[in-house]
């Protein structure tokens, strides 16, 4: 075989991602371009979350009725930003992932800021004030029940056993609704134990003036919440 024929060996095994040609299937199999690697990561949690948010972004910001494909996702210049946000969602475990995603998109938050603490803080401030009392009680009790079970405690002991620092942390993340904090009898002592710095961290989450007015204007919801919380031992 001549040098000319060796140099002109057909490269008809092409990577479907970057279109680069290879002389054998084995060489192609060992090839790993940027988009092929992204495709290989498709089943990771951050990739699945990032892809769904990517699709949702285009659902809300364009008039196209055709959903974006995974090929569109891995080819996007915004791929890394959406993957980063997917990791962020895993880290913070939002009180409502779908509504948080819609919040950042509809409010025109820049993609680079989606994982900033102040963005989730703003979402929580808005969310807890709009959330129906039934949903607020359900998710809060579920969270507190998991917390107490992990420490081999009873649900009724949550507010007696949680430290003020941990309480500040979970309240800031929106894990416990103000419906519970203001109406559970066992929570009253905890609220009085926060120092000025701790109260400052959660003040916008519990907004006493707003909730005093809301509860005054929604007496049926207050009665319902007290009944549920009382039955739970809280």
mmCIF file of the C-alpha atoms, coordinates in Angstrom:
data_MODEL
# 
_entry.id   MODEL 
# 
loop_
_atom_site.group_PDB 
_atom_site.id 
_atom_site.type_symbol 
_atom_site.label_atom_id 
_atom_site.label_alt_id 
_atom_site.label_comp_id 
_atom_site.label_asym_id 
_atom_site.label_entity_id 
_atom_site.label_seq_id 
_atom_site.pdbx_PDB_ins_code 
_atom_site.Cartn_x 
_atom_site.Cartn_y 
_atom_site.Cartn_z 
_atom_site.occupancy 
_atom_site.B_iso_or_equiv 
_atom_site.pdbx_formal_charge 
_atom_site.auth_seq_id 
_atom_site.auth_comp_id 
_atom_site.auth_asym_id 
_atom_site.auth_atom_id 
_atom_site.pdbx_PDB_model_num 
ATOM 1   C CA . UNK A 1 1   ? 0.000   0.000  0.000  1.00 0.00 ? 1   UNK A CA 1 
ATOM 2   C CA . UNK A 1 2   ? 1.438   3.388  -0.948 1.00 0.00 ? 2   UNK A CA 1 
ATOM 3   C CA . UNK A 1 3   ? 1.950   6.333  1.377  1.00 0.00 ? 3   UNK A CA 1 
ATOM 4   C CA . UNK A 1 4   ? -0.627  8.203  -0.665 1.00 0.00 ? 4   UNK A CA 1 
ATOM 5   C CA . UNK A 1 5   ? -3.285  5.572  -0.053 1.00 0.00 ? 5   UNK A CA 1 
ATOM 6   C CA . UNK A 1 6   ? -2.447  5.430  3.650  1.00 0.00 ? 6   UNK A CA 1 
ATOM 7   C CA . UNK A 1 7   ? -2.806  9.168  3.988  1.00 0.00 ? 7   UNK A CA 1 
ATOM 8   C CA . UNK A 1 8   ? -6.142  9.160  2.231  1.00 0.00 ? 8   UNK A CA 1 
ATOM 9   C CA . UNK A 1 9   ? -7.840  6.450  4.293  1.00 0.00 ? 9   UNK A CA 1 
ATOM 10  C CA . UNK A 1 10  ? -11.525 7.125  4.494  1.00 0.00 ? 10  UNK A CA 1 
ATOM 11  C CA . UNK A 1 11  ? -12.774 8.742  7.671  1.00 0.00 ? 11  UNK A CA 1 
ATOM 12  C CA . UNK A 1 12  ? -16.381 7.677  7.234  1.00 0.00 ? 12  UNK A CA 1 
ATOM 13  C CA . UNK A 1 13  ? -17.081 7.068  10.944 1.00 0.00 ? 13  UNK A CA 1 
ATOM 14  C CA . UNK A 1 14  ? -18.427 10.429 11.996 1.00 0.00 ? 14  UNK A CA 1 
ATOM 15  C CA . UNK A 1 15  ? -19.250 11.786 15.442 1.00 0.00 ? 15  UNK A CA 1 
ATOM 16  C CA . UNK A 1 16  ? -22.911 12.802 15.360 1.00 0.00 ? 16  UNK A CA 1 
ATOM 17  C CA . UNK A 1 17  ? -22.163 15.622 17.781 1.00 0.00 ? 17  UNK A CA 1 
ATOM 18  C CA . UNK A 1 18  ? -19.172 17.419 16.241 1.00 0.00 ? 18  UNK A CA 1 
ATOM 19  C CA . UNK A 1 19  ? -19.250 15.777 12.770 1.00 0.00 ? 19  UNK A CA 1 
ATOM 20  C CA . UNK A 1 20  ? -15.552 14.956 12.954 1.00 0.00 ? 20  UNK A CA 1 
ATOM 21  C CA . UNK A 1 21  ? -14.600 11.899 10.897 1.00 0.00 ? 21  UNK A CA 1 
ATOM 22  C CA . UNK A 1 22  ? -12.621 8.870  12.113 1.00 0.00 ? 22  UNK A CA 1 
ATOM 23  C CA . UNK A 1 23  ? -11.100 5.933  10.306 1.00 0.00 ? 23  UNK A CA 1 
ATOM 24  C CA . UNK A 1 24  ? -12.524 3.243  12.605 1.00 0.00 ? 24  UNK A CA 1 
ATOM 25  C CA . UNK A 1 25  ? -15.419 2.633  14.957 1.00 0.00 ? 25  UNK A CA 1 
ATOM 26  C CA . UNK A 1 26  ? -12.971 2.044  17.791 1.00 0.00 ? 26  UNK A CA 1 
ATOM 27  C CA . UNK A 1 27  ? -11.380 5.468  17.353 1.00 0.00 ? 27  UNK A CA 1 
ATOM 28  C CA . UNK A 1 28  ? -14.838 7.028  17.203 1.00 0.00 ? 28  UNK A CA 1 
ATOM 29  C CA . UNK A 1 29  ? -15.871 5.224  20.386 1.00 0.00 ? 29  UNK A CA 1 
ATOM 30  C CA . UNK A 1 30  ? -12.840 6.634  22.227 1.00 0.00 ? 30  UNK A CA 1 
ATOM 31  C CA . UNK A 1 31  ? -13.457 10.131 20.949 1.00 0.00 ? 31  UNK A CA 1 
ATOM 32  C CA . UNK A 1 32  ? -14.987 12.542 23.471 1.00 0.00 ? 32  UNK A CA 1 
ATOM 33  C CA . UNK A 1 33  ? -15.896 15.999 22.217 1.00 0.00 ? 33  UNK A CA 1 
ATOM 34  C CA . UNK A 1 34  ? -17.654 18.635 24.316 1.00 0.00 ? 34  UNK A CA 1 
ATOM 35  C CA . UNK A 1 35  ? -21.196 17.787 23.242 1.00 0.00 ? 35  UNK A CA 1 
ATOM 36  C CA . UNK A 1 36  ? -20.636 14.022 23.403 1.00 0.00 ? 36  UNK A CA 1 
ATOM 37  C CA . UNK A 1 37  ? -19.526 14.411 27.015 1.00 0.00 ? 37  UNK A CA 1 
ATOM 38  C CA . UNK A 1 38  ? -22.581 16.523 27.761 1.00 0.00 ? 38  UNK A CA 1 
ATOM 39  C CA . UNK A 1 39  ? -24.798 13.841 26.239 1.00 0.00 ? 39  UNK A CA 1 
ATOM 40  C CA . UNK A 1 40  ? -23.057 11.185 28.346 1.00 0.00 ? 40  UNK A CA 1 
ATOM 41  C CA . UNK A 1 41  ? -23.997 13.206 31.447 1.00 0.00 ? 41  UNK A CA 1 
ATOM 42  C CA . UNK A 1 42  ? -27.663 13.401 30.456 1.00 0.00 ? 42  UNK A CA 1 
ATOM 43  C CA . UNK A 1 43  ? -28.920 11.147 33.263 1.00 0.00 ? 43  UNK A CA 1 
ATOM 44  C CA . UNK A 1 44  ? -27.269 13.078 36.089 1.00 0.00 ? 44  UNK A CA 1 
ATOM 45  C CA . UNK A 1 45  ? -29.696 14.956 38.305 1.00 0.00 ? 45  UNK A CA 1 
ATOM 46  C CA . UNK A 1 46  ? -28.236 18.371 37.511 1.00 0.00 ? 46  UNK A CA 1 
ATOM 47  C CA . UNK A 1 47  ? -28.428 17.662 33.794 1.00 0.00 ? 47  UNK A CA 1 
ATOM 48  C CA . UNK A 1 48  ? -32.053 16.532 33.947 1.00 0.00 ? 48  UNK A CA 1 
ATOM 49  C CA . UNK A 1 49  ? -32.988 19.583 36.027 1.00 0.00 ? 49  UNK A CA 1 
ATOM 50  C CA . UNK A 1 50  ? -30.977 21.943 33.839 1.00 0.00 ? 50  UNK A CA 1 
ATOM 51  C CA . UNK A 1 51  ? -32.617 20.570 30.684 1.00 0.00 ? 51  UNK A CA 1 
ATOM 52  C CA . UNK A 1 52  ? -36.131 20.935 32.085 1.00 0.00 ? 52  UNK A CA 1 
ATOM 53  C CA . UNK A 1 53  ? -35.433 24.518 33.149 1.00 0.00 ? 53  UNK A CA 1 
ATOM 54  C CA . UNK A 1 54  ? -33.932 25.187 29.694 1.00 0.00 ? 54  UNK A CA 1 
ATOM 55  C CA . UNK A 1 55  ? -37.157 23.960 28.101 1.00 0.00 ? 55  UNK A CA 1 
ATOM 56  C CA . UNK A 1 56  ? -39.276 26.002 30.513 1.00 0.00 ? 56  UNK A CA 1 
ATOM 57  C CA . UNK A 1 57  ? -37.274 29.121 29.756 1.00 0.00 ? 57  UNK A CA 1 
ATOM 58  C CA . UNK A 1 58  ? -38.104 28.873 26.058 1.00 0.00 ? 58  UNK A CA 1 
ATOM 59  C CA . UNK A 1 59  ? -41.725 27.957 26.795 1.00 0.00 ? 59  UNK A CA 1 
ATOM 60  C CA . UNK A 1 60  ? -42.148 31.221 28.694 1.00 0.00 ? 60  UNK A CA 1 
ATOM 61  C CA . UNK A 1 61  ? -39.997 33.523 26.567 1.00 0.00 ? 61  UNK A CA 1 
ATOM 62  C CA . UNK A 1 62  ? -40.788 32.467 22.986 1.00 0.00 ? 62  UNK A CA 1 
ATOM 63  C CA . UNK A 1 63  ? -43.887 31.741 20.927 1.00 0.00 ? 63  UNK A CA 1 
ATOM 64  C CA . UNK A 1 64  ? -42.555 28.424 19.665 1.00 0.00 ? 64  UNK A CA 1 
ATOM 65  C CA . UNK A 1 65  ? -44.847 25.462 20.340 1.00 0.00 ? 65  UNK A CA 1 
ATOM 66  C CA . UNK A 1 66  ? -42.112 22.919 19.642 1.00 0.00 ? 66  UNK A CA 1 
ATOM 67  C CA . UNK A 1 67  ? -40.238 21.997 22.862 1.00 0.00 ? 67  UNK A CA 1 
ATOM 68  C CA . UNK A 1 68  ? -36.476 22.283 22.871 1.00 0.00 ? 68  UNK A CA 1 
ATOM 69  C CA . UNK A 1 69  ? -34.685 18.962 22.418 1.00 0.00 ? 69  UNK A CA 1 
ATOM 70  C CA . UNK A 1 70  ? -31.762 17.625 24.429 1.00 0.00 ? 70  UNK A CA 1 
ATOM 71  C CA . UNK A 1 71  ? -29.577 18.222 21.352 1.00 0.00 ? 71  UNK A CA 1 
ATOM 72  C CA . UNK A 1 72  ? -30.623 21.877 21.494 1.00 0.00 ? 72  UNK A CA 1 
ATOM 73  C CA . UNK A 1 73  ? -29.656 21.912 25.156 1.00 0.00 ? 73  UNK A CA 1 
ATOM 74  C CA . UNK A 1 74  ? -26.154 20.472 24.826 1.00 0.00 ? 74  UNK A CA 1 
ATOM 75  C CA . UNK A 1 75  ? -25.447 22.731 21.865 1.00 0.00 ? 75  UNK A CA 1 
ATOM 76  C CA . UNK A 1 76  ? -26.581 25.872 23.664 1.00 0.00 ? 76  UNK A CA 1 
ATOM 77  C CA . UNK A 1 77  ? -24.108 28.546 24.708 1.00 0.00 ? 77  UNK A CA 1 
ATOM 78  C CA . UNK A 1 78  ? -26.116 28.706 27.953 1.00 0.00 ? 78  UNK A CA 1 
ATOM 79  C CA . UNK A 1 79  ? -25.644 25.020 28.782 1.00 0.00 ? 79  UNK A CA 1 
ATOM 80  C CA . UNK A 1 80  ? -23.169 25.603 31.619 1.00 0.00 ? 80  UNK A CA 1 
ATOM 81  C CA . UNK A 1 81  ? -25.430 28.237 33.196 1.00 0.00 ? 81  UNK A CA 1 
ATOM 82  C CA . UNK A 1 82  ? -28.417 25.884 33.273 1.00 0.00 ? 82  UNK A CA 1 
ATOM 83  C CA . UNK A 1 83  ? -26.307 23.026 34.644 1.00 0.00 ? 83  UNK A CA 1 
ATOM 84  C CA . UNK A 1 84  ? -25.030 25.356 37.365 1.00 0.00 ? 84  UNK A CA 1 
ATOM 85  C CA . UNK A 1 85  ? -28.613 26.256 38.226 1.00 0.00 ? 85  UNK A CA 1 
ATOM 86  C CA . UNK A 1 86  ? -29.538 22.572 38.292 1.00 0.00 ? 86  UNK A CA 1 
ATOM 87  C CA . UNK A 1 87  ? -26.842 22.008 40.919 1.00 0.00 ? 87  UNK A CA 1 
ATOM 88  C CA . UNK A 1 88  ? -28.188 24.985 42.853 1.00 0.00 ? 88  UNK A CA 1 
ATOM 89  C CA . UNK A 1 89  ? -31.695 23.503 42.902 1.00 0.00 ? 89  UNK A CA 1 
ATOM 90  C CA . UNK A 1 90  ? -30.300 20.262 44.292 1.00 0.00 ? 90  UNK A CA 1 
ATOM 91  C CA . UNK A 1 91  ? -28.395 22.185 46.958 1.00 0.00 ? 91  UNK A CA 1 
ATOM 92  C CA . UNK A 1 92  ? -31.216 24.375 48.275 1.00 0.00 ? 92  UNK A CA 1 
ATOM 93  C CA . UNK A 1 93  ? -34.171 22.012 47.641 1.00 0.00 ? 93  UNK A CA 1 
ATOM 94  C CA . UNK A 1 94  ? -36.668 24.860 47.008 1.00 0.00 ? 94  UNK A CA 1 
ATOM 95  C CA . UNK A 1 95  ? -40.043 24.861 48.719 1.00 0.00 ? 95  UNK A CA 1 
ATOM 96  C CA . UNK A 1 96  ? -41.568 24.750 45.230 1.00 0.00 ? 96  UNK A CA 1 
ATOM 97  C CA . UNK A 1 97  ? -39.086 24.115 42.418 1.00 0.00 ? 97  UNK A CA 1 
ATOM 98  C CA . UNK A 1 98  ? -41.460 24.786 39.518 1.00 0.00 ? 98  UNK A CA 1 
ATOM 99  C CA . UNK A 1 99  ? -42.675 28.085 40.933 1.00 0.00 ? 99  UNK A CA 1 
ATOM 100 C CA . UNK A 1 100 ? -39.114 29.157 41.748 1.00 0.00 ? 100 UNK A CA 1 
ATOM 101 C CA . UNK A 1 101 ? -38.070 28.448 38.158 1.00 0.00 ? 101 UNK A CA 1 
ATOM 102 C CA . UNK A 1 102 ? -41.021 30.460 36.853 1.00 0.00 ? 102 UNK A CA 1 
ATOM 103 C CA . UNK A 1 103 ? -40.178 33.249 39.312 1.00 0.00 ? 103 UNK A CA 1 
ATOM 104 C CA . UNK A 1 104 ? -36.646 33.808 38.013 1.00 0.00 ? 104 UNK A CA 1 
ATOM 105 C CA . UNK A 1 105 ? -37.770 33.621 34.376 1.00 0.00 ? 105 UNK A CA 1 
ATOM 106 C CA . UNK A 1 106 ? -40.867 35.818 34.648 1.00 0.00 ? 106 UNK A CA 1 
ATOM 107 C CA . UNK A 1 107 ? -39.013 38.432 36.690 1.00 0.00 ? 107 UNK A CA 1 
ATOM 108 C CA . UNK A 1 108 ? -36.283 38.710 34.099 1.00 0.00 ? 108 UNK A CA 1 
ATOM 109 C CA . UNK A 1 109 ? -33.469 37.694 36.440 1.00 0.00 ? 109 UNK A CA 1 
ATOM 110 C CA . UNK A 1 110 ? -30.185 37.209 34.570 1.00 0.00 ? 110 UNK A CA 1 
ATOM 111 C CA . UNK A 1 111 ? -29.170 33.553 34.281 1.00 0.00 ? 111 UNK A CA 1 
ATOM 112 C CA . UNK A 1 112 ? -25.865 34.265 36.021 1.00 0.00 ? 112 UNK A CA 1 
ATOM 113 C CA . UNK A 1 113 ? -27.812 35.468 39.076 1.00 0.00 ? 113 UNK A CA 1 
ATOM 114 C CA . UNK A 1 114 ? -30.275 32.580 39.359 1.00 0.00 ? 114 UNK A CA 1 
ATOM 115 C CA . UNK A 1 115 ? -28.144 30.856 41.995 1.00 0.00 ? 115 UNK A CA 1 
ATOM 116 C CA . UNK A 1 116 ? -27.607 33.977 44.109 1.00 0.00 ? 116 UNK A CA 1 
ATOM 117 C CA . UNK A 1 117 ? -28.970 33.902 47.678 1.00 0.00 ? 117 UNK A CA 1 
ATOM 118 C CA . UNK A 1 118 ? -30.845 37.182 47.331 1.00 0.00 ? 118 UNK A CA 1 
ATOM 119 C CA . UNK A 1 119 ? -32.862 35.781 44.409 1.00 0.00 ? 119 UNK A CA 1 
ATOM 120 C CA . UNK A 1 120 ? -34.159 32.803 46.393 1.00 0.00 ? 120 UNK A CA 1 
ATOM 121 C CA . UNK A 1 121 ? -34.751 35.107 49.373 1.00 0.00 ? 121 UNK A CA 1 
ATOM 122 C CA . UNK A 1 122 ? -36.989 37.294 47.224 1.00 0.00 ? 122 UNK A CA 1 
ATOM 123 C CA . UNK A 1 123 ? -38.862 34.239 45.980 1.00 0.00 ? 123 UNK A CA 1 
ATOM 124 C CA . UNK A 1 124 ? -39.485 32.956 49.518 1.00 0.00 ? 124 UNK A CA 1 
ATOM 125 C CA . UNK A 1 125 ? -40.655 36.392 50.712 1.00 0.00 ? 125 UNK A CA 1 
ATOM 126 C CA . UNK A 1 126 ? -43.252 36.433 47.948 1.00 0.00 ? 126 UNK A CA 1 
ATOM 127 C CA . UNK A 1 127 ? -44.182 32.746 48.044 1.00 0.00 ? 127 UNK A CA 1 
ATOM 128 C CA . UNK A 1 128 ? -45.037 32.398 51.741 1.00 0.00 ? 128 UNK A CA 1 
ATOM 129 C CA . UNK A 1 129 ? -47.391 35.384 51.569 1.00 0.00 ? 129 UNK A CA 1 
ATOM 130 C CA . UNK A 1 130 ? -49.334 33.958 48.634 1.00 0.00 ? 130 UNK A CA 1 
ATOM 131 C CA . UNK A 1 131 ? -49.355 30.274 49.600 1.00 0.00 ? 131 UNK A CA 1 
ATOM 132 C CA . UNK A 1 132 ? -52.769 28.805 50.551 1.00 0.00 ? 132 UNK A CA 1 
ATOM 133 C CA . UNK A 1 133 ? -52.979 27.872 54.234 1.00 0.00 ? 133 UNK A CA 1 
ATOM 134 C CA . UNK A 1 134 ? -53.665 24.194 53.476 1.00 0.00 ? 134 UNK A CA 1 
ATOM 135 C CA . UNK A 1 135 ? -50.524 23.800 51.412 1.00 0.00 ? 135 UNK A CA 1 
ATOM 136 C CA . UNK A 1 136 ? -48.463 25.827 53.881 1.00 0.00 ? 136 UNK A CA 1 
ATOM 137 C CA . UNK A 1 137 ? -49.482 23.594 56.779 1.00 0.00 ? 137 UNK A CA 1 
ATOM 138 C CA . UNK A 1 138 ? -48.979 20.380 54.836 1.00 0.00 ? 138 UNK A CA 1 
ATOM 139 C CA . UNK A 1 139 ? -45.455 21.051 53.625 1.00 0.00 ? 139 UNK A CA 1 
ATOM 140 C CA . UNK A 1 140 ? -44.347 22.588 56.947 1.00 0.00 ? 140 UNK A CA 1 
ATOM 141 C CA . UNK A 1 141 ? -45.590 19.635 58.994 1.00 0.00 ? 141 UNK A CA 1 
ATOM 142 C CA . UNK A 1 142 ? -43.987 17.173 56.558 1.00 0.00 ? 142 UNK A CA 1 
ATOM 143 C CA . UNK A 1 143 ? -40.653 18.975 56.914 1.00 0.00 ? 143 UNK A CA 1 
ATOM 144 C CA . UNK A 1 144 ? -40.840 19.115 60.725 1.00 0.00 ? 144 UNK A CA 1 
ATOM 145 C CA . UNK A 1 145 ? -41.905 15.475 60.917 1.00 0.00 ? 145 UNK A CA 1 
ATOM 146 C CA . UNK A 1 146 ? -38.882 14.381 58.853 1.00 0.00 ? 146 UNK A CA 1 
ATOM 147 C CA . UNK A 1 147 ? -36.611 16.517 61.033 1.00 0.00 ? 147 UNK A CA 1 
ATOM 148 C CA . UNK A 1 148 ? -37.909 15.068 64.287 1.00 0.00 ? 148 UNK A CA 1 
ATOM 149 C CA . UNK A 1 149 ? -37.869 11.496 62.978 1.00 0.00 ? 149 UNK A CA 1 
ATOM 150 C CA . UNK A 1 150 ? -34.214 11.889 61.979 1.00 0.00 ? 150 UNK A CA 1 
ATOM 151 C CA . UNK A 1 151 ? -33.475 12.746 65.608 1.00 0.00 ? 151 UNK A CA 1 
ATOM 152 C CA . UNK A 1 152 ? -35.780 10.067 67.039 1.00 0.00 ? 152 UNK A CA 1 
ATOM 153 C CA . UNK A 1 153 ? -38.145 12.689 68.419 1.00 0.00 ? 153 UNK A CA 1 
ATOM 154 C CA . UNK A 1 154 ? -41.884 13.268 68.180 1.00 0.00 ? 154 UNK A CA 1 
ATOM 155 C CA . UNK A 1 155 ? -43.339 15.952 65.932 1.00 0.00 ? 155 UNK A CA 1 
ATOM 156 C CA . UNK A 1 156 ? -44.687 17.839 68.953 1.00 0.00 ? 156 UNK A CA 1 
ATOM 157 C CA . UNK A 1 157 ? -41.114 18.363 70.172 1.00 0.00 ? 157 UNK A CA 1 
ATOM 158 C CA . UNK A 1 158 ? -39.873 20.236 67.092 1.00 0.00 ? 158 UNK A CA 1 
ATOM 159 C CA . UNK A 1 159 ? -40.024 23.776 68.451 1.00 0.00 ? 159 UNK A CA 1 
ATOM 160 C CA . UNK A 1 160 ? -38.741 22.674 71.851 1.00 0.00 ? 160 UNK A CA 1 
ATOM 161 C CA . UNK A 1 161 ? -35.695 20.886 70.440 1.00 0.00 ? 161 UNK A CA 1 
ATOM 162 C CA . UNK A 1 162 ? -34.635 22.914 67.395 1.00 0.00 ? 162 UNK A CA 1 
ATOM 163 C CA . UNK A 1 163 ? -31.869 25.419 68.117 1.00 0.00 ? 163 UNK A CA 1 
ATOM 164 C CA . UNK A 1 164 ? -32.358 29.078 67.272 1.00 0.00 ? 164 UNK A CA 1 
ATOM 165 C CA . UNK A 1 165 ? -29.544 28.928 64.690 1.00 0.00 ? 165 UNK A CA 1 
ATOM 166 C CA . UNK A 1 166 ? -31.104 25.948 62.925 1.00 0.00 ? 166 UNK A CA 1 
ATOM 167 C CA . UNK A 1 167 ? -34.549 27.522 63.147 1.00 0.00 ? 167 UNK A CA 1 
ATOM 168 C CA . UNK A 1 168 ? -33.234 30.686 61.494 1.00 0.00 ? 168 UNK A CA 1 
ATOM 169 C CA . UNK A 1 169 ? -31.699 28.611 58.710 1.00 0.00 ? 169 UNK A CA 1 
ATOM 170 C CA . UNK A 1 170 ? -34.873 26.650 57.864 1.00 0.00 ? 170 UNK A CA 1 
ATOM 171 C CA . UNK A 1 171 ? -37.135 29.691 58.209 1.00 0.00 ? 171 UNK A CA 1 
ATOM 172 C CA . UNK A 1 172 ? -34.867 31.648 55.849 1.00 0.00 ? 172 UNK A CA 1 
ATOM 173 C CA . UNK A 1 173 ? -35.206 28.823 53.310 1.00 0.00 ? 173 UNK A CA 1 
ATOM 174 C CA . UNK A 1 174 ? -38.981 28.943 53.716 1.00 0.00 ? 174 UNK A CA 1 
ATOM 175 C CA . UNK A 1 175 ? -39.263 25.410 55.114 1.00 0.00 ? 175 UNK A CA 1 
ATOM 176 C CA . UNK A 1 176 ? -41.661 26.505 57.863 1.00 0.00 ? 176 UNK A CA 1 
ATOM 177 C CA . UNK A 1 177 ? -44.563 28.784 57.006 1.00 0.00 ? 177 UNK A CA 1 
ATOM 178 C CA . UNK A 1 178 ? -45.514 31.809 59.140 1.00 0.00 ? 178 UNK A CA 1 
ATOM 179 C CA . UNK A 1 179 ? -48.928 30.154 59.489 1.00 0.00 ? 179 UNK A CA 1 
ATOM 180 C CA . UNK A 1 180 ? -47.161 27.604 61.682 1.00 0.00 ? 180 UNK A CA 1 
ATOM 181 C CA . UNK A 1 181 ? -44.718 29.962 63.393 1.00 0.00 ? 181 UNK A CA 1 
ATOM 182 C CA . UNK A 1 182 ? -47.432 32.344 64.575 1.00 0.00 ? 182 UNK A CA 1 
ATOM 183 C CA . UNK A 1 183 ? -50.214 29.859 65.337 1.00 0.00 ? 183 UNK A CA 1 
ATOM 184 C CA . UNK A 1 184 ? -48.505 26.777 66.812 1.00 0.00 ? 184 UNK A CA 1 
ATOM 185 C CA . UNK A 1 185 ? -48.572 27.120 70.601 1.00 0.00 ? 185 UNK A CA 1 
ATOM 186 C CA . UNK A 1 186 ? -45.198 25.434 70.952 1.00 0.00 ? 186 UNK A CA 1 
ATOM 187 C CA . UNK A 1 187 ? -43.584 27.975 68.573 1.00 0.00 ? 187 UNK A CA 1 
ATOM 188 C CA . UNK A 1 188 ? -44.255 31.052 70.708 1.00 0.00 ? 188 UNK A CA 1 
ATOM 189 C CA . UNK A 1 189 ? -41.329 30.447 73.058 1.00 0.00 ? 189 UNK A CA 1 
ATOM 190 C CA . UNK A 1 190 ? -38.902 29.927 70.181 1.00 0.00 ? 190 UNK A CA 1 
ATOM 191 C CA . UNK A 1 191 ? -39.890 33.215 68.539 1.00 0.00 ? 191 UNK A CA 1 
ATOM 192 C CA . UNK A 1 192 ? -38.993 35.025 71.754 1.00 0.00 ? 192 UNK A CA 1 
ATOM 193 C CA . UNK A 1 193 ? -35.525 33.461 71.860 1.00 0.00 ? 193 UNK A CA 1 
ATOM 194 C CA . UNK A 1 194 ? -34.156 35.001 68.661 1.00 0.00 ? 194 UNK A CA 1 
ATOM 195 C CA . UNK A 1 195 ? -31.555 37.697 69.196 1.00 0.00 ? 195 UNK A CA 1 
ATOM 196 C CA . UNK A 1 196 ? -31.555 40.903 67.131 1.00 0.00 ? 196 UNK A CA 1 
ATOM 197 C CA . UNK A 1 197 ? -29.193 39.514 64.508 1.00 0.00 ? 197 UNK A CA 1 
ATOM 198 C CA . UNK A 1 198 ? -31.206 36.312 64.071 1.00 0.00 ? 198 UNK A CA 1 
ATOM 199 C CA . UNK A 1 199 ? -34.481 38.198 63.882 1.00 0.00 ? 199 UNK A CA 1 
ATOM 200 C CA . UNK A 1 200 ? -32.978 40.487 61.248 1.00 0.00 ? 200 UNK A CA 1 
ATOM 201 C CA . UNK A 1 201 ? -32.165 37.478 59.068 1.00 0.00 ? 201 UNK A CA 1 
ATOM 202 C CA . UNK A 1 202 ? -35.733 36.154 59.093 1.00 0.00 ? 202 UNK A CA 1 
ATOM 203 C CA . UNK A 1 203 ? -37.685 39.381 59.461 1.00 0.00 ? 203 UNK A CA 1 
ATOM 204 C CA . UNK A 1 204 ? -38.724 39.556 55.807 1.00 0.00 ? 204 UNK A CA 1 
ATOM 205 C CA . UNK A 1 205 ? -39.789 35.900 55.918 1.00 0.00 ? 205 UNK A CA 1 
ATOM 206 C CA . UNK A 1 206 ? -42.134 36.315 58.884 1.00 0.00 ? 206 UNK A CA 1 
ATOM 207 C CA . UNK A 1 207 ? -43.051 40.031 58.370 1.00 0.00 ? 207 UNK A CA 1 
ATOM 208 C CA . UNK A 1 208 ? -45.079 40.428 61.599 1.00 0.00 ? 208 UNK A CA 1 
ATOM 209 C CA . UNK A 1 209 ? -47.116 43.453 60.409 1.00 0.00 ? 209 UNK A CA 1 
ATOM 210 C CA . UNK A 1 210 ? -48.183 41.692 57.209 1.00 0.00 ? 210 UNK A CA 1 
ATOM 211 C CA . UNK A 1 211 ? -49.140 38.492 59.011 1.00 0.00 ? 211 UNK A CA 1 
ATOM 212 C CA . UNK A 1 212 ? -51.016 40.252 61.787 1.00 0.00 ? 212 UNK A CA 1 
ATOM 213 C CA . UNK A 1 213 ? -53.183 41.939 59.163 1.00 0.00 ? 213 UNK A CA 1 
ATOM 214 C CA . UNK A 1 214 ? -53.555 38.759 57.095 1.00 0.00 ? 214 UNK A CA 1 
ATOM 215 C CA . UNK A 1 215 ? -54.698 36.711 60.060 1.00 0.00 ? 215 UNK A CA 1 
ATOM 216 C CA . UNK A 1 216 ? -57.087 39.413 61.222 1.00 0.00 ? 216 UNK A CA 1 
ATOM 217 C CA . UNK A 1 217 ? -58.692 39.375 57.769 1.00 0.00 ? 217 UNK A CA 1 
ATOM 218 C CA . UNK A 1 218 ? -58.759 35.568 57.439 1.00 0.00 ? 218 UNK A CA 1 
ATOM 219 C CA . UNK A 1 219 ? -60.244 34.258 60.663 1.00 0.00 ? 219 UNK A CA 1 
ATOM 220 C CA . UNK A 1 220 ? -61.504 31.012 59.091 1.00 0.00 ? 220 UNK A CA 1 
ATOM 221 C CA . UNK A 1 221 ? -57.987 30.166 57.916 1.00 0.00 ? 221 UNK A CA 1 
ATOM 222 C CA . UNK A 1 222 ? -56.644 30.942 61.382 1.00 0.00 ? 222 UNK A CA 1 
ATOM 223 C CA . UNK A 1 223 ? -59.204 28.645 63.000 1.00 0.00 ? 223 UNK A CA 1 
ATOM 224 C CA . UNK A 1 224 ? -58.400 25.888 60.497 1.00 0.00 ? 224 UNK A CA 1 
ATOM 225 C CA . UNK A 1 225 ? -54.653 26.228 61.072 1.00 0.00 ? 225 UNK A CA 1 
ATOM 226 C CA . UNK A 1 226 ? -55.017 26.135 64.851 1.00 0.00 ? 226 UNK A CA 1 
ATOM 227 C CA . UNK A 1 227 ? -57.152 23.011 64.611 1.00 0.00 ? 227 UNK A CA 1 
ATOM 228 C CA . UNK A 1 228 ? -54.628 21.213 62.387 1.00 0.00 ? 228 UNK A CA 1 
ATOM 229 C CA . UNK A 1 229 ? -51.637 22.269 64.468 1.00 0.00 ? 229 UNK A CA 1 
ATOM 230 C CA . UNK A 1 230 ? -53.366 21.356 67.701 1.00 0.00 ? 230 UNK A CA 1 
ATOM 231 C CA . UNK A 1 231 ? -54.232 17.912 66.382 1.00 0.00 ? 231 UNK A CA 1 
ATOM 232 C CA . UNK A 1 232 ? -50.554 17.467 65.461 1.00 0.00 ? 232 UNK A CA 1 
ATOM 233 C CA . UNK A 1 233 ? -49.471 18.286 68.994 1.00 0.00 ? 233 UNK A CA 1 
ATOM 234 C CA . UNK A 1 234 ? -47.822 21.517 67.957 1.00 0.00 ? 234 UNK A CA 1 
# 
